[in-house]
Amino acid sequence: QVQLLESGGGLVQPGGSLKLSCAASGIIFQACDMGWYRQAPGKQRELVAIIGSGGRTNYADSVKGRSTISRDNAKNTVYLEMNSLTPEDTAVYYCKANTLIGMDFWGKGTLVTVSS
């Protein structure tokens, strides 16, 4: 059974930083492309960052330059670090795994609230 478990969300002050983690099981993690997505209240889910199985990364323009996605294949975990947070970053953040055969698996999400 595939499981993606996000952690690290919470309340952050504007200008602050956070690091999200997503621990995966039930998949061949090192062969998967991994992504972070977010969904703000009343908005559609959007891509934040992705990291390919080979380590290539891509970021949404809204977080480029202040975010870093990384992976630890030994721990089956993908991370997202974000700096200079603003209230516009408030959202539920989801982890997604895309397998070699094109199947997508999602975590249940972790809420990030940026507020003073």
BELHUGI-V594255 format. One record per backbone hydrogen bond with DSSP energy under -0.5 kcal/mol. CO is the residue of the C=O (numbers start at 1). NH is the residue of the N-H. Records with the same first field share a line. If there is no record, write none. Layout:
# BELHUGI-V594255
CO->NH / NH
This chain:
# BELHUGI-V594255
3->25
4->6 / 108
5->23
7->21
10->113
12->115
13->16
15->84
16->85
18->82
20->80
21->7
22->24 / 78
23->5
25->3
27->29
28->31
29->32
33->98
34->51
35->96
36->48 / 49
37->94
38->46
39->92
40->43
46->38
48->60
49->36
50->58
51->34
52->55
56->52
58->50
60->63 / 64
63->66
66->83
68->81
70->79
72->75 / 76 / 77
76->24
77->72
78->22
79->70
80->20
81->68
82->18
85->15
86->89
87->90
91->93 / 112
92->39 / 94
93->110
94->37
95->107
96->35
97->99 / 105
98->33
99->102
103->99
105->97
110->93
111->10
112->91 / 114
113->12 / 115
